[in-house]
């Protein structure tokens, strides 16, 4: 069963390259923002997978909840910042 989880983790790491490309090459800021949100979601899944792998789901669920909250708030704040512009409020 551990081999299965490790292979899934490797597949997820490879799947992380697609949103990283969008963050690096995105034509607009919002494409880069969506890529960063996708990276955060896949990282959250990887954290939970490590919880299954180490048989400590209680600890890793707490870590993933904190990470998910920070990811959500960060994406919202950065999105509002770029929507308003650097000059000030609209």
C-alpha positions in Angstrom: 0.0 0.0 0.0 2.9 2.4 0.7 4.1 1.9 -2.9 0.7 3.0 -4.1 0.8 6.2 -2.1 4.4 7.0 -3.1 3.5 6.5 -6.8 0.4 8.8 -6.4 2.7 11.4 -4.7 5.1 11.2 -7.6 2.2 11.7 -10.1 1.0 14.7 -8.1 4.5 16.2 -8.2 4.6 15.8 -11.9 1.1 17.3 -12.2 2.3 20.3 -10.2 4.5 21.3 -13.2 1.5 22.3 -15.3 0.2 25.1 -12.9 3.8 26.1 -12.3 4.2 26.7 -16.0 1.0 28.8 -15.9 2.4 30.9 -13.0 5.7 31.4 -14.9 4.4 32.1 -18.4 0.8 33.2 -17.8 -0.2 35.9 -20.3 -2.1 37.9 -17.6 -1.8 38.4 -13.9 -5.1 36.5 -13.3 -3.8 33.4 -15.2 -0.8 33.5 -12.9 -3.1 33.9 -9.9 -5.2 30.9 -10.9 -2.0 28.9 -11.4 -0.8 29.7 -7.9 -4.2 28.6 -6.5 -3.9 25.3 -8.4 -0.4 24.8 -7.0 -1.8 25.4 -3.5 -4.6 22.9 -4.0 -2.3 20.2 -5.3 0.1 20.9 -2.4 -2.8 20.5 0.0 -3.5 17.1 -1.5 0.1 16.1 -1.2 0.2 17.1 2.5 -2.9 14.9 3.1 -1.2 12.0 1.2 1.8 12.3 3.4 -0.5 12.1 6.4 -1.8 8.7 5.1 1.7 7.6 4.3 3.0 8.3 7.8 -0.2 7.2 9.5 -0.7 10.5 11.3 -3.8 11.9 9.6 -4.8 13.9 12.7 -1.6 16.0 12.6 -1.6 16.4 8.8 -5.3 17.4 8.6 -4.6 20.3 11.0 -1.6 21.4 8.9 -3.6 21.1 5.7 -6.5 23.2 7.1 -4.1 25.9 8.1 -2.5 25.8 4.7 -5.8 25.9 2.9 -6.9 28.9 4.8 -3.7 30.7 4.1 -3.9 29.8 0.4 -7.5 31.0 0.1 -6.9 34.3 1.9 -3.7 34.9 0.0 -5.3 34.4 -3.4 -8.3 36.6 -2.5 -6.0 39.4 -1.2 -3.7 39.3 -4.2 -6.6 39.2 -6.6 -8.2 42.3 -5.0 -4.8 44.0 -5.1 -4.3 43.5 -8.8 -8.0 44.3 -9.6 -7.8 47.7 -7.9 -4.4 48.4 -9.2 -1.3 49.6 -7.4 -2.5 53.2 -7.3 -5.4 52.9 -4.8 -9.1 52.2 -4.5 -11.7 52.5 -7.2 
